[in-house]
Every structure is written in C-alpha cells, then in structure tokens.
Amino acid sequence: IFLSITPHASPAQRRRIAFRATLIAAVVLTVFGIGGEQFMKALGISLPAFRIAGGILLLLLSIEMVFARNSGLRTTTSGEEEEATHRPDVAVFPLAVPLIAGPGALASMLLLMGHAGGSLWGRIVVIAAMLAALAITFAVLVVGARVLDRVGVTGINVLTRIFGVVLSALAVQFIIDGARE
C-alpha cells in the first residue's frame, strides 16, 4: 500500500514520509495506550468488554491475513485510496492512521497496557515493544521496494499468512482473558 500511494516519490521522499508516518503512529498509539482506558471508562466500556471486542477485531484481521481477503481493517477504501493519491502528504492519512495505527494496533495497545496494570515497568515494556515494532515498520517501509523485489509477492503472501495464524492465537487469548474477567 505504501508503495502504491507514493508512486512518484524518490527514495528520500519515501523515507521522510515513512518516518513521519511512524512517528505520528507512535504518538497516537502511546496516547491511546496511556489514556485509552480512562477514555473507555468515560464511555462506560469495561476493559473486559474492550478485550473481547479488540480480540474479535484482531481475529477478523488475522482471518483477513490468512485468507487474503480485504474487509477494510488493514486496507483503505477506494475513496480513501483516491484521496490519498491526490494529497501531497500521505503520512498522516492513510499511512499513520488507519494503516499503521489502525483498529488492531489501538486495541492491542489498550489491551496490553491494561494487562500491565498499574505497573510502571510493565507499561514501559509495552511502549518499548510498540516502539520496536514501529522501528521495524519504518525499516520495512524504507526498504519495501527492495524487499518486494527479493521475496516476491508469493513470499510476502506466505509471511502474511504465517503472521496471520500467530495473530489469530493472540486474538483468541484476548477474547479468553476478557471472558475470564
């Protein structure tokens, strides 16, 4: 998707767009991870309910990954795609939000921060893991064209399906944890 919404960008421009998008996603995910639970409480949504809902969203995302179906969770709509191709800066939309900091990532941050409880160390570990994942995301975006050339579409599809299976197990665990609470 990144390559398709930046077709005329130079490698340096793509690097700047990728950096800005991952930075914005980091801010969004950190703020949601830290303040999301209070926001949910203000709406009257319990953490167990959000665990189940987040687990269901992640499960749908993982099913989409395994079966290569597009439900809109990890892709943009045709209208969003059209808007992105006409905008000079795609870093905020659609790249940072909703593609990087999308429903699955937001749910994961809230659920993992909730799992860390009041432990400052646990929250730091969750934020550090999120930052590590975003650093990998940035690296993949920067070298995306080269990775696609080397691994090929089939290789990308195989990796996506493998990670989809792993994500489905994590999603089911979120649902089980929410039901237990």
Secondary structure, DSSP 8 states (H G I E B T S, - for coil): -HHHH-TT--HHHHHHHHHHHHHHHHHHHHHHHHHHHHHHHHTT--HHHHHHHHHHHHHHHHHHHHHT---SSSS--HHHHHHHHH-S--IIIIIIIIIIS-HHHHHHHHHHHHHHTT-HHHHHHHHHHHHHHHHHHHHHHHTHHHHHHHHHHHHHHHHHHHHHHHHHHHHHHHHHHHHH-
